[in-house]
Amino acid sequence: MAGQDDGLTAEERQAVKDRAKELRAQAKAGKNRAAGEKALQDAIDGLDDSDRPLAEGLRDVVNAVAPQLVPKTYYGMPGFANEEGKIVVFLQPAGKFKARYATIGFEDRAQLDDGDFWPIGFAVIRWTPAVEKAVTELVTRAAT
């Protein structure tokens, strides 16, 4: 019914719209890496000053240690997919959902398994050498 609350915030509704738009664009582009790089860069360029360095840092790490991952967006967020087009790692910017911190997330395709219990999301506020080192190790493991 029009005007009913669907349980989603304005930010969540926008993410769903972003996802539908990117799925249409990805279907049109196929597995075109250049199209993915452009979409990723557009997403990064649209971030605020606190989230942009995080996305750039993640992009640089993935390009250095897992160049086989394909850049693309994921619900409008910067992400990287495997050869099947499935997201492995992404950045959920703090500004997207008005959160206190950004999150680097890994989907189930990431090879981070460690026994019966392991983290798949990491809060990040600033891109520092220590963050870069930790993310490098995670992305290296995730992409194997």
The first five atom37 places (N, CA, C, CB, O) and aatype in JSON, in Angstrom:
{
  "aatype": [12, 0, 7, 5, 3, 3, 7, 10, 16, 0, 6, 6, 1, 5, 0, 19, 11, 3, 1, 0, 11, 6, 10, 1, 0, 5, 0, 11, 0, 7, 11, 2, 1, 0, 0, 7, 6, 11, 0, 10, 5, 3, 0, 9, 3, 7, 10, 3, 3, 15, 3, 1, 14, 10, 0, 6, 7, 10, 1, 3, 19, 19, 2, 0, 19, 0, 14, 5, 10, 19, 14, 11, 16, 18, 18, 7, 12, 14, 7, 13, 0, 2, 6, 6, 7, 11, 9, 19, 19, 13, 10, 5, 14, 0, 7, 11, 13, 11, 0, 1, 18, 0, 16, 9, 7, 13, 6, 3, 1, 0, 5, 10, 3, 3, 7, 3, 13, 17, 14, 9, 7, 13, 0, 19, 9, 1, 17, 16, 14, 0, 19, 6, 11, 0, 19, 16, 6, 10, 19, 16, 1, 0, 0, 16],
  "atom_mask": [
    [1, 1, 1, 1, 1],
    [1, 1, 1, 1, 1],
    [1, 1, 1, 0, 1],
    [1, 1, 1, 1, 1],
    [1, 1, 1, 1, 1],
    [1, 1, 1, 1, 1],
    [1, 1, 1, 0, 1],
    [1, 1, 1, 1, 1],
    [1, 1, 1, 1, 1],
    [1, 1, 1, 1, 1],
    [1, 1, 1, 1, 1],
    [1, 1, 1, 1, 1],
    [1, 1, 1, 1, 1],
    [1, 1, 1, 1, 1],
    [1, 1, 1, 1, 1],
    [1, 1, 1, 1, 1],
    [1, 1, 1, 1, 1],
    [1, 1, 1, 1, 1],
    [1, 1, 1, 1, 1],
    [1, 1, 1, 1, 1],
    [1, 1, 1, 1, 1],
    [1, 1, 1, 1, 1],
    [1, 1, 1, 1, 1],
    [1, 1, 1, 1, 1],
    [1, 1, 1, 1, 1],
    [1, 1, 1, 1, 1],
    [1, 1, 1, 1, 1],
    [1, 1, 1, 1, 1],
    [1, 1, 1, 1, 1],
    [1, 1, 1, 0, 1],
    [1, 1, 1, 1, 1],
    [1, 1, 1, 1, 1],
    [1, 1, 1, 1, 1],
    [1, 1, 1, 1, 1],
    [1, 1, 1, 1, 1],
    [1, 1, 1, 0, 1],
    [1, 1, 1, 1, 1],
    [1, 1, 1, 1, 1],
    [1, 1, 1, 1, 1],
    [1, 1, 1, 1, 1],
    [1, 1, 1, 1, 1],
    [1, 1, 1, 1, 1],
    [1, 1, 1, 1, 1],
    [1, 1, 1, 1, 1],
    [1, 1, 1, 1, 1],
    [1, 1, 1, 0, 1],
    [1, 1, 1, 1, 1],
    [1, 1, 1, 1, 1],
    [1, 1, 1, 1, 1],
    [1, 1, 1, 1, 1],
    [1, 1, 1, 1, 1],
    [1, 1, 1, 1, 1],
    [1, 1, 1, 1, 1],
    [1, 1, 1, 1, 1],
    [1, 1, 1, 1, 1],
    [1, 1, 1, 1, 1],
    [1, 1, 1, 0, 1],
    [1, 1, 1, 1, 1],
    [1, 1, 1, 1, 1],
    [1, 1, 1, 1, 1],
    [1, 1, 1, 1, 1],
    [1, 1, 1, 1, 1],
    [1, 1, 1, 1, 1],
    [1, 1, 1, 1, 1],
    [1, 1, 1, 1, 1],
    [1, 1, 1, 1, 1],
    [1, 1, 1, 1, 1],
    [1, 1, 1, 1, 1],
    [1, 1, 1, 1, 1],
    [1, 1, 1, 1, 1],
    [1, 1, 1, 1, 1],
    [1, 1, 1, 1, 1],
    [1, 1, 1, 1, 1],
    [1, 1, 1, 1, 1],
    [1, 1, 1, 1, 1],
    [1, 1, 1, 0, 1],
    [1, 1, 1, 1, 1],
    [1, 1, 1, 1, 1],
    [1, 1, 1, 0, 1],
    [1, 1, 1, 1, 1],
    [1, 1, 1, 1, 1],
    [1, 1, 1, 1, 1],
    [1, 1, 1, 1, 1],
    [1, 1, 1, 1, 1],
    [1, 1, 1, 0, 1],
    [1, 1, 1, 1, 1],
    [1, 1, 1, 1, 1],
    [1, 1, 1, 1, 1],
    [1, 1, 1, 1, 1],
    [1, 1, 1, 1, 1],
    [1, 1, 1, 1, 1],
    [1, 1, 1, 1, 1],
    [1, 1, 1, 1, 1],
    [1, 1, 1, 1, 1],
    [1, 1, 1, 0, 1],
    [1, 1, 1, 1, 1],
    [1, 1, 1, 1, 1],
    [1, 1, 1, 1, 1],
    [1, 1, 1, 1, 1],
    [1, 1, 1, 1, 1],
    [1, 1, 1, 1, 1],
    [1, 1, 1, 1, 1],
    [1, 1, 1, 1, 1],
    [1, 1, 1, 1, 1],
    [1, 1, 1, 0, 1],
    [1, 1, 1, 1, 1],
    [1, 1, 1, 1, 1],
    [1, 1, 1, 1, 1],
    [1, 1, 1, 1, 1],
    [1, 1, 1, 1, 1],
    [1, 1, 1, 1, 1],
    [1, 1, 1, 1, 1],
    [1, 1, 1, 1, 1],
    [1, 1, 1, 1, 1],
    [1, 1, 1, 0, 1],
    [1, 1, 1, 1, 1],
    [1, 1, 1, 1, 1],
    [1, 1, 1, 1, 1],
    [1, 1, 1, 1, 1],
    [1, 1, 1, 1, 1],
    [1, 1, 1, 0, 1],
    [1, 1, 1, 1, 1],
    [1, 1, 1, 1, 1],
    [1, 1, 1, 1, 1],
    [1, 1, 1, 1, 1],
    [1, 1, 1, 1, 1],
    [1, 1, 1, 1, 1],
    [1, 1, 1, 1, 1],
    [1, 1, 1, 1, 1],
    [1, 1, 1, 1, 1],
    [1, 1, 1, 1, 1],
    [1, 1, 1, 1, 1],
    [1, 1, 1, 1, 1],
    [1, 1, 1, 1, 1],
    [1, 1, 1, 1, 1],
    [1, 1, 1, 1, 1],
    [1, 1, 1, 1, 1],
    [1, 1, 1, 1, 1],
    [1, 1, 1, 1, 1],
    [1, 1, 1, 1, 1],
    [1, 1, 1, 1, 1],
    [1, 1, 1, 1, 1],
    [1, 1, 1, 1, 1],
    [1, 1, 1, 1, 1]
  ],
  "atom_positions": [
    [[0.84, -1.16, 0.0], [0.0, 0.0, 0.0], [0.9, 1.24, 0.0], [-0.96, -0.01, 1.21], [1.88, 1.31, 0.74]],
    [[0.55, 2.19, -0.82], [1.36, 3.4, -0.92], [1.41, 4.11, 0.42], [0.8, 4.34, -2.0], [0.4, 4.22, 1.12]],
    [[2.58, 4.59, 0.76], [2.76, 5.34, 1.99], [3.01, 4.47, 3.21], [0.0, 0.0, 0.0], [3.33, 4.99, 4.28]],
    [[2.87, 3.17, 3.07], [3.14, 2.3, 4.21], [4.63, 2.22, 4.48], [2.57, 0.89, 3.97], [5.45, 2.28, 3.55]],
    [[4.97, 2.09, 5.74], [6.37, 1.92, 6.13], [6.79, 0.5, 5.76], [6.57, 2.19, 7.65], [6.2, -0.46, 6.24]],
    [[7.81, 0.37, 4.92], [8.27, -0.96, 4.5], [9.35, -1.51, 5.42], [8.79, -0.91, 3.08], [9.92, -2.57, 5.15]],
    [[9.65, -0.8, 6.5], [10.65, -1.27, 7.45], [12.07, -0.9, 7.08], [0.0, 0.0, 0.0], [13.0, -1.22, 7.82]],
    [[12.26, -0.23, 5.95], [13.6, 0.17, 5.51], [13.81, 1.65, 5.76], [13.8, -0.16, 4.02], [12.9, 2.46, 5.63]],
    [[15.05, 1.98, 6.12], [15.39, 3.39, 6.23], [15.57, 3.97, 4.83], [16.68, 3.59, 7.08], [15.65, 3.22, 3.85]],
    [[15.64, 5.26, 4.73], [15.87, 5.91, 3.43], [17.2, 5.43, 2.84], [15.87, 7.45, 3.58], [17.31, 5.23, 1.63]],
    [[18.21, 5.26, 3.7], [19.51, 4.79, 3.23], [19.43, 3.36, 2.71], [20.54, 4.87, 4.36], [20.05, 3.03, 1.69]],
    [[18.67, 2.52, 3.39], [18.51, 1.13, 2.94], [17.74, 1.06, 1.62], [17.79, 0.3, 4.02], [18.09, 0.28, 0.73]],
    [[16.68, 1.88, 1.49], [15.94, 1.91, 0.22], [16.85, 2.36, -0.91], [14.72, 2.85, 0.32], [16.78, 1.82, -2.02]],
    [[17.71, 3.34, -0.64], [18.64, 3.81, -1.67], [19.63, 2.7, -2.03], [19.39, 5.06, -1.19], [19.97, 2.55, -3.2]],
    [[20.09, 1.93, -1.06], [21.0, 0.82, -1.34], [20.34, -0.21, -2.24], [21.47, 0.16, -0.04], [20.99, -0.74, -3.15]],
    [[19.07, -0.5, -2.01], [18.34, -1.45, -2.86], [18.24, -0.9, -4.29], [16.93, -1.74, -2.29], [18.43, -1.64, -5.26]],
    [[17.94, 0.39, -4.41], [17.89, 1.02, -5.74], [19.25, 0.97, -6.41], [17.39, 2.48, -5.64], [19.36, 0.69, -7.6]],
    [[20.31, 1.24, -5.63], [21.67, 1.18, -6.17], [21.98, -0.22, -6.68], [22.71, 1.6, -5.1], [22.58, -0.38, -7.75]],
    [[21.56, -1.23, -5.92], [21.84, -2.62, -6.31], [21.12, -2.97, -7.61], [21.42, -3.6, -5.18], [21.7, -3.61, -8.48]],
    [[19.87, -2.58, -7.74], [19.12, -2.85, -8.97], [19.79, -2.18, -10.16], [17.66, -2.38, -8.83], [19.9, -2.77, -11.24]],
    [[20.22, -0.93, -9.97], [20.89, -0.19, -11.04], [22.21, -0.88, -11.42], [21.16, 1.28, -10.6], [22.51, -1.03, -12.6]],
    [[22.99, -1.29, -10.42], [24.27, -1.91, -10.75], [24.09, -3.28, -11.38], [25.13, -2.04, -9.5], [24.9, -3.67, -12.22]],
    [[23.06, -4.02, -11.01], [22.8, -5.3, -11.67], [22.48, -5.11, -13.14], [21.65, -6.04, -10.96], [22.93, -5.87, -13.99]],
    [[21.69, -4.08, -13.45], [21.39, -3.78, -14.86], [22.67, -3.4, -15.6], [20.35, -2.63, -14.97], [22.91, -3.88, -16.71]],
    [[23.48, -2.56, -14.99], [24.73, -2.12, -15.63], [25.7, -3.29, -15.8], [25.4, -1.0, -14.8], [26.37, -3.39, -16.82]],
    [[25.79, -4.17, -14.81], [26.68, -5.31, -14.89], [26.23, -6.3, -15.96], [26.78, -6.02, -13.54], [27.06, -6.89, -16.65]],
    [[24.92, -6.48, -16.1], [24.41, -7.38, -17.14], [24.76, -6.82, -18.52], [22.87, -7.57, -17.01], [25.1, -7.56, -19.44]],
    [[24.68, -5.51, -18.64], [24.99, -4.85, -19.91], [26.49, -4.92, -20.21], [24.53, -3.37, -19.88], [26.88, -5.12, -21.36]],
    [[27.32, -4.77, -19.19], [28.78, -4.74, -19.39], [29.39, -6.13, -19.44], [29.43, -3.94, -18.28], [30.51, -6.29, -19.94]],
    [[28.69, -7.14, -18.95], [29.26, -8.49, -18.9], [30.41, -8.51, -17.91], [0.0, 0.0, 0.0], [30.31, -7.94, -16.83]],
    [[31.5, -9.18, -18.27], [32.66, -9.29, -17.38], [33.73, -8.29, -17.77], [33.23, -10.71, -17.4], [34.92, -8.57, -17.64]],
    [[33.31, -7.13, -18.24], [34.22, -6.09, -18.68], [34.89, -5.45, -17.47], [33.47, -5.03, -19.51], [34.25, -4.75, -16.68]],
    [[36.19, -5.7, -17.32], [36.93, -5.19, -16.17], [36.95, -3.65, -16.16], [38.37, -5.74, -16.19], [36.84, -3.04, -15.09]],
    [[37.08, -3.05, -17.32], [37.12, -1.58, -17.39], [35.81, -0.98, -16.87], [37.37, -1.1, -18.84], [35.83, 0.05, -16.19]],
    [[34.69, -1.61, -17.18], [33.4, -1.12, -16.67], [33.35, -1.23, -15.15], [32.22, -1.89, -17.31], [32.84, -0.34, -14.48]],
    [[33.89, -2.34, -14.62], [33.93, -2.51, -13.17], [34.83, -1.48, -12.5], [0.0, 0.0, 0.0], [34.49, -0.95, -11.45]],
    [[35.97, -1.22, -13.13], [36.89, -0.22, -12.56], [36.25, 1.16, -12.56], [38.21, -0.18, -13.36], [36.41, 1.92, -11.6]],
    [[35.52, 1.49, -13.62], [34.84, 2.79, -13.68], [33.76, 2.88, -12.6], [34.22, 3.02, -15.08], [33.66, 3.89, -11.9]],
    [[32.96, 1.82, -12.47], [31.91, 1.82, -11.44], [32.52, 1.95, -10.05], [31.07, 0.53, -11.53], [32.01, 2.68, -9.21]],
    [[33.63, 1.24, -9.82], [34.3, 1.31, -8.53], [34.81, 2.72, -8.27], [35.46, 0.3, -8.47], [34.61, 3.28, -7.19]],
    [[35.48, 3.31, -9.26], [36.02, 4.65, -9.08], [34.91, 5.67, -8.87], [36.87, 5.05, -10.29], [35.05, 6.59, -8.06]],
    [[33.8, 5.53, -9.59], [32.66, 6.43, -9.39], [32.13, 6.31, -7.96], [31.54, 6.12, -10.4], [31.8, 7.31, -7.33]],
    [[32.06, 5.07, -7.45], [31.6, 4.87, -6.07], [32.56, 5.51, -5.08], [31.45, 3.36, -5.77], [32.13, 6.16, -4.12]],
    [[33.86, 5.34, -5.32], [34.86, 5.94, -4.43], [34.79, 7.46, -4.48], [36.29, 5.46, -4.8], [34.84, 8.13, -3.45]],
    [[34.67, 8.0, -5.69], [34.59, 9.46, -5.84], [33.37, 10.04, -5.13], [34.54, 9.83, -7.32], [33.4, 11.2, -4.7]],
    [[32.32, 9.26, -4.99], [31.1, 9.73, -4.34], [31.12, 9.65, -2.83], [0.0, 0.0, 0.0], [30.17, 10.08, -2.17]],
    [[32.19, 9.12, -2.27], [32.28, 8.98, -0.81], [32.71, 10.28, -0.15], [33.26, 7.87, -0.44], [33.32, 11.15, -0.79]],
    [[32.39, 10.41, 1.13], [32.83, 11.6, 1.86], [34.31, 11.49, 2.21], [31.98, 11.79, 3.13], [34.94, 10.44, 2.01]],
    [[34.85, 12.56, 2.73], [36.29, 12.64, 2.99], [36.8, 11.63, 4.01], [36.63, 14.02, 3.45], [37.99, 11.31, 4.0]],
    [[35.95, 11.14, 4.89], [36.42, 10.15, 5.86], [36.38, 8.73, 5.29], [35.58, 10.23, 7.14], [37.2, 7.89, 5.67]],
    [[35.44, 8.44, 4.4], [35.33, 7.1, 3.82], [36.22, 6.89, 2.59], [33.9, 6.83, 3.45], [36.67, 5.77, 2.35]],
    [[36.46, 7.93, 1.83], [37.22, 7.8, 0.58], [38.6, 7.18, 0.78], [37.36, 9.15, -0.07], [38.96, 6.28, 0.02]],
    [[39.4, 7.62, 1.77], [40.73, 7.0, 1.95], [40.65, 5.51, 2.3], [41.49, 7.73, 3.04], [41.55, 4.74, 1.97]],
    [[39.58, 5.1, 2.95], [39.41, 3.69, 3.29], [39.16, 2.88, 2.02], [38.24, 3.51, 4.29], [39.74, 1.81, 1.84]],
    [[38.3, 3.38, 1.16], [38.01, 2.7, -0.1], [39.24, 2.67, -1.0], [36.84, 3.39, -0.83], [39.51, 1.67, -1.66]],
    [[39.96, 3.77, -1.03], [41.18, 3.81, -1.84], [42.22, 2.83, -1.31], [41.76, 5.24, -1.88], [42.91, 2.16, -2.08]],
    [[42.35, 2.76, 0.01], [43.29, 1.82, 0.61], [42.93, 0.38, 0.3], [0.0, 0.0, 0.0], [43.79, -0.42, -0.05]],
    [[41.64, 0.05, 0.42], [41.2, -1.31, 0.1], [41.46, -1.6, -1.37], [39.69, -1.49, 0.43], [41.97, -2.68, -1.71]],
    [[41.13, -0.66, -2.25], [41.37, -0.85, -3.68], [42.84, -1.12, -3.96], [40.91, 0.38, -4.48], [43.19, -2.03, -4.71]],
    [[43.71, -0.34, -3.35], [45.14, -0.49, -3.57], [45.65, -1.85, -3.08], [45.91, 0.64, -2.88], [46.49, -2.47, -3.73]],
    [[45.16, -2.29, -1.94], [45.57, -3.59, -1.4], [45.1, -4.7, -2.34], [45.0, -3.81, 0.04], [45.88, -5.59, -2.69]],
    [[43.85, -4.67, -2.74], [43.33, -5.72, -3.62], [44.11, -5.74, -4.93], [41.82, -5.51, -3.9], [44.48, -6.8, -5.41]],
    [[44.36, -4.57, -5.5], [45.13, -4.52, -6.75], [46.53, -5.1, -6.58], [45.22, -3.08, -7.26], [47.06, -5.71, -7.51]],
    [[47.12, -4.92, -5.41], [48.49, -5.39, -5.17], [48.55, -6.89, -4.89], [49.1, -4.64, -4.01], [49.43, -7.58, -5.41]],
    [[47.62, -7.41, -4.07], [47.76, -8.81, -3.63], [46.73, -9.77, -4.22], [47.66, -8.87, -2.14], [46.89, -10.99, -4.12]],
    [[45.69, -9.24, -4.83], [44.65, -10.11, -5.41], [44.12, -9.5, -6.71], [43.49, -10.33, -4.4], [42.92, -9.26, -6.84]],
    [[45.02, -9.26, -7.68], [44.58, -8.6, -8.92], [43.57, -9.43, -9.71], [45.77, -8.31, -9.79], [42.93, -8.9, -10.63]],
    [[43.41, -10.71, -9.38], [42.41, -11.53, -10.06], [40.99, -11.16, -9.66], [42.66, -12.99, -9.77], [40.04, -11.48, -10.37]],
    [[40.83, -10.48, -8.52], [39.51, -10.03, -8.11], [39.1, -8.86, -9.01], [39.48, -9.63, -6.61], [39.9, -7.99, -9.33]],
    [[37.84, -8.87, -9.39], [37.32, -7.89, -10.33], [36.63, -6.76, -9.56], [36.34, -8.55, -11.34], [35.76, -7.03, -8.73]],
    [[36.99, -5.52, -9.83], [36.34, -4.4, -9.16], [34.89, -4.27, -9.63], [37.1, -3.1, -9.42], [34.59, -4.4, -10.81]],
    [[34.02, -4.0, -8.69], [32.61, -3.74, -9.01], [31.97, -3.09, -7.79], [31.86, -5.06, -9.4], [32.61, -2.95, -6.75]],
    [[30.75, -2.69, -7.93], [30.04, -2.14, -6.77], [29.07, -3.19, -6.24], [29.29, -0.83, -7.15], [28.67, -4.12, -6.94]],
    [[28.72, -3.01, -4.98], [27.87, -3.96, -4.27], [26.92, -3.12, -3.42], [28.71, -4.97, -3.38], [27.32, -2.58, -2.39]],
    [[25.68, -3.02, -3.85], [24.72, -2.13, -3.22], [25.25, -0.7, -3.17], [24.38, -2.62, -1.8], [25.03, 0.04, -2.21]],
    [[25.96, -0.33, -4.24], [26.53, 1.01, -4.34], [27.83, 1.19, -3.58], [0.0, 0.0, 0.0], [28.39, 2.29, -3.56]],
    [[28.33, 0.13, -2.96], [29.56, 0.21, -2.17], [30.73, -0.38, -2.98], [29.4, -0.55, -0.82], [30.52, -1.26, -3.81]],
    [[31.94, 0.11, -2.75], [33.1, -0.46, -3.44], [33.31, -1.92, -3.05], [34.37, 0.36, -3.12], [33.27, -2.27, -1.87]],
    [[33.51, -2.76, -4.06], [33.72, -4.17, -3.79], [34.57, -4.85, -4.85], [0.0, 0.0, 0.0], [34.93, -4.25, -5.86]],
    [[34.88, -6.11, -4.58], [35.71, -6.9, -5.49], [35.15, -8.31, -5.53], [37.22, -6.9, -5.03], [34.81, -8.89, -4.5]],
    [[35.05, -8.84, -6.76], [34.4, -10.13, -6.97], [35.37, -11.16, -7.52], [33.23, -9.97, -7.92], [36.42, -10.83, -8.06]],
    [[34.99, -12.43, -7.35], [35.78, -13.52, -7.92], [35.46, -13.67, -9.41], [35.5, -14.86, -7.16], [34.71, -12.88, -9.97]],
    [[36.04, -14.69, -10.03], [35.87, -14.89, -11.47], [34.42, -15.21, -11.84], [36.77, -16.01, -11.95], [34.04, -15.08, -13.0]],
    [[33.62, -15.62, -10.89], [32.2, -15.89, -11.13], [31.33, -14.65, -10.96], [31.71, -16.99, -10.21], [30.11, -14.71, -11.14]],
    [[31.97, -13.52, -10.61], [31.23, -12.29, -10.42], [30.62, -12.14, -9.04], [0.0, 0.0, 0.0], [29.83, -11.23, -8.81]],
    [[30.99, -13.02, -8.11], [30.45, -12.99, -6.75], [31.39, -12.19, -5.84], [30.26, -14.43, -6.2], [32.6, -12.4, -5.84]],
    [[30.81, -11.29, -5.06], [31.6, -10.43, -4.18], [32.38, -11.26, -3.17], [30.68, -9.43, -3.45], [31.86, -12.21, -2.57]],
    [[33.65, -10.88, -3.0], [34.52, -11.5, -2.0], [34.73, -10.52, -0.84], [35.88, -11.91, -2.62], [34.59, -10.89, 0.32]],
    [[35.06, -9.27, -1.18], [35.34, -8.26, -0.16], [34.74, -6.93, -0.6], [36.87, -8.12, 0.07], [34.68, -6.63, -1.79]],
    [[34.29, -6.14, 0.37], [33.69, -4.85, 0.07], [33.89, -3.9, 1.24], [32.18, -5.01, -0.25], [34.2, -4.31, 2.36]],
    [[33.7, -2.63, 0.95], [33.73, -1.61, 2.01], [32.33, -1.05, 2.16], [34.75, -0.47, 1.68], [31.73, -0.57, 1.2]],
    [[31.8, -1.13, 3.38], [30.55, -0.45, 3.69], [30.9, 0.88, 4.34], [29.62, -1.33, 4.64], [31.27, 0.92, 5.52]],
    [[30.8, 1.96, 3.59], [31.19, 3.27, 4.13], [30.3, 3.68, 5.31], [31.12, 4.33, 3.04], [29.11, 3.38, 5.33]],
    [[30.89, 4.35, 6.26], [30.13, 4.83, 7.41], [29.02, 5.77, 6.97], [31.07, 5.54, 8.41], [27.9, 5.72, 7.49]],
    [[29.32, 6.63, 6.02], [28.35, 7.63, 5.57], [27.14, 7.03, 4.88], [0.0, 0.0, 0.0], [26.08, 7.66, 4.86]],
    [[27.25, 5.85, 4.32], [26.14, 5.25, 3.58], [24.94, 4.99, 4.48], [26.59, 3.95, 2.93], [23.79, 5.22, 4.08]],
    [[25.18, 4.51, 5.67], [24.1, 4.2, 6.6], [24.18, 5.03, 7.89], [24.11, 2.71, 6.94], [23.59, 4.67, 8.91]],
    [[24.92, 6.14, 7.81], [25.07, 7.05, 8.96], [25.57, 6.29, 10.19], [23.73, 7.75, 9.28], [25.08, 6.48, 11.3]],
    [[26.55, 5.43, 9.95], [27.12, 4.61, 11.02], [28.31, 5.32, 11.66], [27.54, 3.23, 10.48], [28.84, 6.29, 11.12]],
    [[28.71, 4.83, 12.79], [29.84, 5.4, 13.52], [31.17, 5.07, 12.85], [29.85, 4.9, 14.96], [32.13, 5.83, 12.98]],
    [[31.23, 3.95, 12.14], [32.47, 3.54, 11.49], [32.16, 2.78, 10.2], [33.32, 2.66, 12.44], [31.06, 2.25, 10.03]],
    [[33.12, 2.75, 9.31], [33.02, 1.95, 8.09], [33.34, 0.5, 8.43], [33.98, 2.49, 6.98], [33.92, 0.22, 9.48]],
    [[32.95, -0.4, 7.55], [33.22, -1.81, 7.75], [33.8, -2.42, 6.48], [31.93, -2.56, 8.16], [33.29, -2.21, 5.38]],
    [[34.87, -3.17, 6.64], [35.38, -3.99, 5.54], [34.78, -5.36, 5.78], [36.98, -4.02, 5.48], [35.02, -5.99, 6.81]],
    [[33.99, -5.82, 4.8], [33.29, -7.08, 4.94], [33.75, -8.11, 3.93], [0.0, 0.0, 0.0], [34.17, -7.78, 2.82]],
    [[33.67, -9.35, 4.34], [34.03, -10.48, 3.48], [32.81, -11.37, 3.35], [35.25, -11.27, 4.04], [32.18, -11.72, 4.35]],
    [[32.47, -11.74, 2.13], [31.35, -12.65, 1.89], [31.83, -14.09, 2.04], [30.76, -12.42, 0.48], [33.02, -14.34, 2.25]],
    [[30.91, -15.03, 1.94], [31.26, -16.43, 2.21], [32.22, -17.03, 1.2], [30.01, -17.25, 2.25], [32.75, -18.12, 1.44]],
    [[32.47, -16.37, 0.09], [33.46, -16.84, -0.88], [34.89, -16.61, -0.4], [33.24, -16.16, -2.22], [35.83, -17.22, -0.9]],
    [[35.04, -15.72, 0.55], [36.37, -15.42, 1.1], [36.86, -16.62, 1.88], [36.33, -14.15, 2.02], [36.11, -17.24, 2.63]],
    [[38.1, -16.95, 1.7], [38.68, -18.13, 2.34], [39.32, -17.76, 3.68], [39.73, -18.77, 1.42], [40.52, -17.93, 3.89]],
    [[38.48, -17.26, 4.58], [38.96, -16.84, 5.9], [38.68, -17.89, 6.98], [38.32, -15.52, 6.3], [38.94, -17.65, 8.16]],
    [[38.17, -19.04, 6.58], [37.78, -20.08, 7.53], [38.88, -20.37, 8.54], [37.42, -21.35, 6.78], [40.06, -20.49, 8.2]],
    [[38.46, -20.48, 9.8], [39.39, -20.77, 10.89], [38.64, -21.56, 11.95], [40.0, -19.44, 11.49], [38.19, -21.01, 12.96]],
    [[38.52, -22.85, 11.71], [37.8, -23.69, 12.67], [36.3, -23.5, 12.55], [0.0, 0.0, 0.0], [35.76, -23.45, 11.45]],
    [[35.64, -23.4, 13.69], [34.2, -23.3, 13.72], [33.68, -21.86, 13.83], [33.68, -24.09, 14.87], [32.47, -21.64, 13.81]],
    [[34.6, -20.87, 13.94], [34.16, -19.51, 14.24], [35.24, -18.54, 13.78], [33.86, -19.32, 15.77], [36.4, -18.68, 14.17]],
    [[34.88, -17.53, 12.96], [35.85, -16.54, 12.52], [35.15, -15.25, 12.13], [36.68, -17.08, 11.33], [33.98, -15.29, 11.74]],
    [[35.82, -14.14, 12.24], [35.22, -12.85, 11.87], [35.19, -12.66, 10.35], [35.98, -11.69, 12.54], [36.07, -13.14, 9.63]],
    [[34.16, -11.95, 9.89], [34.06, -11.62, 8.47], [33.83, -10.12, 8.24], [32.92, -12.41, 7.83], [33.75, -9.68, 7.1]],
    [[33.74, -9.36, 9.31], [33.55, -7.91, 9.21], [34.49, -7.21, 10.17], [0.0, 0.0, 0.0], [34.7, -7.65, 11.3]],
    [[35.05, -6.11, 9.69], [36.04, -5.39, 10.48], [35.75, -3.9, 10.44], [37.47, -5.68, 9.96], [35.72, -3.3, 9.37]],
    [[35.54, -3.32, 11.6], [35.32, -1.88, 11.69], [36.62, -1.16, 11.41], [34.76, -1.5, 13.08], [37.69, -1.59, 11.85]],
    [[36.52, -0.06, 10.68], [37.72, 0.73, 10.38], [37.35, 2.21, 10.37], [38.35, 0.31, 9.01], [36.36, 2.63, 9.76]],
    [[38.18, 2.99, 11.06], [37.95, 4.42, 11.16], [38.96, 5.2, 10.32], [38.03, 4.87, 12.61], [38.62, 6.18, 9.65]],
    [[40.22, 4.74, 10.35], [41.3, 5.42, 9.59], [42.15, 4.37, 8.9], [42.19, 6.31, 10.53], [42.32, 3.26, 9.41]],
    [[42.67, 4.73, 7.73], [43.61, 3.85, 7.01], [45.0, 4.17, 7.51], [43.51, 4.03, 5.45], [45.55, 5.22, 7.2]],
    [[45.56, 3.27, 8.26], [46.89, 3.45, 8.84], [47.78, 2.31, 8.33], [46.84, 3.47, 10.41], [47.27, 1.36, 7.74]],
    [[49.1, 2.39, 8.55], [49.96, 1.26, 8.17], [49.54, -0.06, 8.83], [51.4, 1.58, 8.53], [49.62, -1.11, 8.2]],
    [[49.11, 0.0, 10.07], [48.67, -1.23, 10.75], [47.4, -1.79, 10.12], [48.44, -0.95, 12.26], [47.26, -3.0, 9.96]],
    [[46.47, -0.9, 9.76], [45.24, -1.34, 9.09], [45.59, -1.94, 7.73], [44.24, -0.16, 8.92], [45.09, -3.0, 7.36]],
    [[46.46, -1.26, 7.0], [46.86, -1.77, 5.68], [47.49, -3.16, 5.78], [47.85, -0.8, 5.02], [47.2, -4.04, 4.97]],
    [[48.33, -3.36, 6.78], [48.98, -4.66, 6.96], [47.94, -5.74, 7.25], [50.02, -4.6, 8.1], [47.98, -6.82, 6.67]],
    [[47.01, -5.45, 8.15], [45.98, -6.43, 8.51], [45.06, -6.73, 7.32], [45.14, -5.91, 9.7], [44.73, -7.89, 7.07]],
    [[44.67, -5.7, 6.6], [43.79, -5.89, 5.43], [44.53, -6.66, 4.34], [43.3, -4.52, 4.89], [43.94, -7.5, 3.66]],
    [[45.81, -6.37, 4.16], [46.61, -7.12, 3.18], [46.62, -8.61, 3.5], [48.05, -6.58, 3.14], [46.43, -9.44, 2.61]],
    [[46.83, -8.95, 4.76], [46.82, -10.35, 5.16], [45.45, -11.0, 4.94], [47.24, -10.49, 6.63], [45.36, -12.13, 4.47]],
    [[44.38, -10.28, 5.28], [43.03, -10.8, 5.12], [42.68, -11.0, 3.64], [42.02, -9.87, 5.77], [42.15, -12.05, 3.26]],
    [[42.98, -10.01, 2.82], [42.65, -10.11, 1.39], [43.46, -11.22, 0.74], [42.92, -8.76, 0.67], [42.94, -11.95, -0.11]],
    [[44.71, -11.36, 1.14], [45.55, -12.44, 0.59], [44.91, -13.79, 0.9], [47.01, -12.37, 1.18], [44.8, -14.64, 0.02]],
    [[44.49, -13.98, 2.14], [43.84, -15.24, 2.53], [42.5, -15.4, 1.83], [43.65, -15.3, 4.05], [42.17, -16.49, 1.35]],
    [[41.73, -14.33, 1.77], [40.38, -14.4, 1.22], [40.37, -14.77, -0.25], [39.69, -13.08, 1.4], [39.43, -15.42, -0.72]],
    [[41.39, -14.37, -0.97], [41.42, -14.54, -2.42], [42.07, -15.82, -2.89], [42.12, -13.39, -3.04], [42.16, -16.07, -4.09]],
    [[42.55, -16.65, -1.96], [43.23, -17.88, -2.39], [42.26, -18.98, -2.74], [44.16, -18.36, -1.32], [42.67, -20.07, -3.12]]
  ]
}
